[in-house]
Amino acid sequence: MTVGTTVGSVLLLVLVLYVLQIDVVLGLATFLAVAALFLENRRRIVDKVSNSLAQTKVPFKVEELVNAENLVPGEKHPPHKTADIDDYGFEPTEDSGRDTFERVDVSQDDKQPLETVPPQPSEVSELLQEKGLAAI
């Protein structure tokens, strides 16, 4: 209840600042204790609100919506759709394809080394000299 009011919050803040001037470690411990009090206060407020929301009664059920009266005269609703199967799974089925790998006859590796990257590290200095980027 101390941290739930403005006066209590200001007093705890002044306490933390005062203890920080005396000793840093003790001030840090005081800060953590005050922070725990603030967190506990917020947790209790959330519990109180969630309990009050849980006690409210749902005004209608979904089944009642299906048979609702027409809002506009002559209103037509499409029939309710149902799923073809009862349960959906993530495992492969018979019609989902094959699980085998087939090699490609021709290699599709068309990558070529860039001209800026020599095949041997010893050729780096020669390449840099040819491009005018280095001088010996």
CORBELVEN-V282783 format. One record per pair of residues at least 12 apart in sequence whose ideal C-beta (glycine too) atoms are under 8 Angstrom apart, sorted by the first residue. I is the first residue (numbers start at 1). J is the second residue. D is the distance in whole Angstrom. If there is no record, write none. Layout:
BEGIN
I | J | D
I | J | D
END
This chain:
BEGIN
2 | 37 | 7
3 | 34 | 8
3 | 37 | 5
3 | 38 | 5
3 | 41 | 5
4 | 41 | 6
12 | 34 | 5
12 | 37 | 7
13 | 34 | 8
15 | 30 | 7
15 | 34 | 7
16 | 30 | 5
16 | 31 | 5
16 | 34 | 6
66 | 80 | 7
END
